[in-house]
Amino acid sequence: MVARILITLLMIGLATAILKFTEPIVNMFGRNDLAERYLGVGGTYNMWKIVGVLIVLASFFVLSGDIRLFGN
């Protein structure tokens, strides 16, 4: 149970960093052509925001035990 809580906290921290530092991430990795095509102008920024939210949702599944990471 403690491992699941720690993994959840790490995942939420990662997601928070992605959501807060989207612009530096895009500057570091560049624009994603697929995201720009299907999500419109600024699609790369939206893609990173969606990734951050999905990580938060996955962390709640880890905490509830629905998803097991590293055999926990």
LUMSELUM-927918 format. One line per field, with one value per atom (N, C-alpha, C): residue number from 0; atom name; x, y, z. Coordinates in pm, whole numbers, always signed. Layout:
resi: (NUM / ...) $
name: (CA / ...) $
east: (X / ...) $
north: (Y / ...) $
up: (Z / ...) $
% end
This chain:
resi: (0 / 0 / 0 / 1 / 1 / 1 / 2 / 2 / 2 / 3 / 3 / 3 / 4 / 4 / 4 / 5 / 5 / 5 / 6 / 6 / 6 / 7 / 7 / 7 / 8 / 8 / 8 / 9 / 9 / 9 / 10 / 10 / 10 / 11 / 11 / 11 / 12 / 12 / 12 / 13 / 13 / 13 / 14 / 14 / 14 / 15 / 15 / 15 / 16 / 16 / 16 / 17 / 17 / 17 / 18 / 18 / 18 / 19 / 19 / 19 / 20 / 20 / 20 / 21 / 21 / 21 / 22 / 22 / 22 / 23 / 23 / 23 / 24 / 24 / 24 / 25 / 25 / 25 / 26 / 26 / 26 / 27 / 27 / 27 / 28 / 28 / 28 / 29 / 29 / 29 / 30 / 30 / 30 / 31 / 31 / 31 / 32 / 32 / 32 / 33 / 33 / 33 / 34 / 34 / 34 / 35 / 35 / 35 / 36 / 36 / 36 / 37 / 37 / 37 / 38 / 38 / 38 / 39 / 39 / 39 / 40 / 40 / 40 / 41 / 41 / 41 / 42 / 42 / 42 / 43 / 43 / 43 / 44 / 44 / 44 / 45 / 45 / 45 / 46 / 46 / 46 / 47 / 47 / 47 / 48 / 48 / 48 / 49 / 49 / 49 / 50 / 50 / 50 / 51 / 51 / 51 / 52 / 52 / 52 / 53 / 53 / 53 / 54 / 54 / 54 / 55 / 55 / 55 / 56 / 56 / 56 / 57 / 57 / 57 / 58 / 58 / 58 / 59 / 59 / 59 / 60 / 60 / 60 / 61 / 61 / 61 / 62 / 62 / 62 / 63 / 63 / 63 / 64 / 64 / 64 / 65 / 65 / 65 / 66 / 66 / 66 / 67 / 67 / 67 / 68 / 68 / 68 / 69 / 69 / 69 / 70 / 70 / 70 / 71 / 71 / 71) $
name: (N / CA / C / N / CA / C / N / CA / C / N / CA / C / N / CA / C / N / CA / C / N / CA / C / N / CA / C / N / CA / C / N / CA / C / N / CA / C / N / CA / C / N / CA / C / N / CA / C / N / CA / C / N / CA / C / N / CA / C / N / CA / C / N / CA / C / N / CA / C / N / CA / C / N / CA / C / N / CA / C / N / CA / C / N / CA / C / N / CA / C / N / CA / C / N / CA / C / N / CA / C / N / CA / C / N / CA / C / N / CA / C / N / CA / C / N / CA / C / N / CA / C / N / CA / C / N / CA / C / N / CA / C / N / CA / C / N / CA / C / N / CA / C / N / CA / C / N / CA / C / N / CA / C / N / CA / C / N / CA / C / N / CA / C / N / CA / C / N / CA / C / N / CA / C / N / CA / C / N / CA / C / N / CA / C / N / CA / C / N / CA / C / N / CA / C / N / CA / C / N / CA / C / N / CA / C / N / CA / C / N / CA / C / N / CA / C / N / CA / C / N / CA / C / N / CA / C / N / CA / C / N / CA / C / N / CA / C / N / CA / C / N / CA / C / N / CA / C / N / CA / C) $
east: (+82 / +0 / +87 / +195 / +283 / +349 / +385 / +446 / +349 / +221 / +121 / +104 / +109 / +95 / +214 / +335 / +455 / +455 / +417 / +409 / +306 / +192 / +88 / +138 / +208 / +261 / +365 / +448 / +546 / +478 / +374 / +302 / +231 / +172 / +105 / +207 / +325 / +431 / +478 / +494 / +533 / +428 / +301 / +193 / +186 / +207 / +206 / +320 / +437 / +549 / +520 / +459 / +424 / +324 / +224 / +122 / +178 / +270 / +325 / +431 / +512 / +624 / +603 / +484 / +454 / +539 / +553 / +629 / +776 / +846 / +985 / +997 / +897 / +899 / +888 / +798 / +783 / +910 / +971 / +1096 / +1208 / +1207 / +1312 / +1292 / +1170 / +1145 / +1094 / +1052 / +1001 / +854 / +802 / +659 / +631 / +511 / +466 / +373 / +414 / +335 / +196 / +188 / +59 / -37 / +13 / -71 / -111 / -21 / -53 / -160 / -155 / -252 / -391 / -400 / -531 / -586 / -501 / -549 / -547 / -505 / -506 / -379 / -385 / -271 / -251 / -129 / -100 / -130 / -144 / -179 / -75 / +51 / +158 / +141 / +107 / +83 / -36 / -142 / -261 / -229 / -144 / -106 / -37 / +56 / +126 / +30 / -68 / -167 / -250 / -288 / -365 / -283 / -155 / -67 / -62 / -49 / -46 / -173 / -287 / -415 / -430 / -386 / -394 / -305 / -190 / -104 / -172 / -241 / -315 / -423 / -497 / -602 / -543 / -432 / -368 / -317 / -274 / -224 / -336 / -458 / -568 / -600 / -583 / -600 / -491 / -370 / -261 / -292 / -340 / -370 / -482 / -582 / -693 / -658 / -547 / -505 / -554 / -619 / -668 / -555 / -447 / -330 / -213 / -137 / -22 / +105 / +190 / +318 / +428 / +523 / +640 / +600 / +489 / +448 / +393 / +354 / +301 / +153) $
north: (-119 / +0 / +127 / +124 / +240 / +264 / +156 / +170 / +233 / +194 / +252 / +401 / +439 / +581 / +660 / +605 / +674 / +686 / +578 / +583 / +686 / +690 / +788 / +930 / +955 / +1089 / +1128 / +1033 / +1061 / +1090 / +1014 / +1037 / +1172 / +1209 / +1338 / +1451 / +1432 / +1531 / +1548 / +1435 / +1440 / +1511 / +1478 / +1541 / +1691 / +1730 / +1872 / +1945 / +1882 / +1944 / +1957 / +1857 / +1864 / +1976 / +1987 / +2090 / +2230 / +2242 / +2374 / +2418 / +2326 / +2360 / +2312 / +2329 / +2284 / +2357 / +2487 / +2564 / +2523 / +2510 / +2462 / +2320 / +2236 / +2100 / +2105 / +2189 / +2202 / +2261 / +2357 / +2413 / +2309 / +2218 / +2117 / +2008 / +1957 / +1844 / +1885 / +2008 / +2053 / +2026 / +2072 / +2057 / +1919 / +1869 / +1740 / +1765 / +1721 / +1747 / +1683 / +1564 / +1496 / +1573 / +1621 / +1699 / +1831 / +1893 / +2020 / +2000 / +1887 / +1860 / +1834 / +1749 / +1707 / +1790 / +1858 / +1940 / +2089 / +2123 / +2262 / +2336 / +2467 / +2551 / +2542 / +2521 / +2502 / +2360 / +2268 / +2131 / +2059 / +2096 / +2034 / +2068 / +2193 / +2234 / +2158 / +2146 / +2073 / +1925 / +1868 / +1728 / +1706 / +1794 / +1779 / +1797 / +1887 / +1904 / +1776 / +1716 / +1592 / +1480 / +1472 / +1371 / +1389 / +1514 / +1541 / +1497 / +1526 / +1487 / +1335 / +1268 / +1122 / +1057 / +1118 / +1066 / +1079 / +1190 / +1206 / +1100 / +1078 / +975 / +837 / +807 / +677 / +662 / +773 / +763 / +725 / +768 / +728 / +580 / +528 / +384 / +306 / +358 / +293 / +293 / +405 / +415 / +318 / +302 / +212 / +66 / +38 / -99 / -158 / -79 / -129 / -150 / -70 / -86 / -117 / -221 / -256 / -221 / -142 / -107 / -173 / -232 / -292 / -403 / -470 / -584 / -546 / -419 / -378 / -399) $
up: (+0 / +0 / +0 / +75 / +80 / -55 / -124 / -256 / -354 / -348 / -438 / -410 / -285 / -250 / -303 / -285 / -335 / -487 / -555 / -702 / -746 / -677 / -711 / -692 / -582 / -558 / -663 / -703 / -809 / -942 / -973 / -1098 / -1099 / -987 / -979 / -987 / -927 / -939 / -1082 / -1153 / -1294 / -1377 / -1353 / -1428 / -1399 / -1276 / -1240 / -1311 / -1316 / -1386 / -1535 / -1595 / -1737 / -1761 / -1676 / -1694 / -1670 / -1575 / -1543 / -1644 / -1690 / -1777 / -1921 / -1973 / -2109 / -2212 / -2198 / -2298 / -2303 / -2189 / -2198 / -2254 / -2227 / -2282 / -2434 / -2485 / -2630 / -2690 / -2623 / -2673 / -2675 / -2578 / -2570 / -2675 / -2691 / -2780 / -2918 / -2935 / -3064 / -3081 / -3193 / -3221 / -3279 / -3252 / -3300 / -3419 / -3538 / -3659 / -3652 / -3597 / -3588 / -3497 / -3384 / -3293 / -3356 / -3428 / -3494 / -3601 / -3669 / -3776 / -3720 / -3617 / -3569 / -3453 / -3380 / -3268 / -3302 / -3422 / -3466 / -3424 / -3441 / -3405 / -3254 / -3212 / -3070 / -3024 / -3118 / -3084 / -3001 / -3020 / -2940 / -2793 / -2765 / -2626 / -2569 / -2648 / -2603 / -2581 / -2666 / -2650 / -2516 / -2480 / -2353 / -2235 / -2248 / -2142 / -2126 / -2238 / -2234 / -2171 / -2204 / -2144 / -1992 / -1947 / -1803 / -1733 / -1792 / -1732 / -1732 / -1839 / -1843 / -1737 / -1709 / -1603 / -1467 / -1444 / -1318 / -1306 / -1413 / -1410 / -1386 / -1451 / -1431 / -1288 / -1227 / -1089 / -992 / -1019 / -932 / -949 / -1071 / -1091 / -1019 / -1018 / -945 / -795 / -746 / -602 / -561 / -648 / -614 / -637 / -704 / -726 / -856 / -939 / -1068 / -1168 / -1157 / -1242 / -1150 / -1183 / -1102 / -1176 / -1113 / -1170 / -1087 / -1153 / -1088 / -991 / -1016 / -933 / -798 / -780 / -649 / -644) $
% end
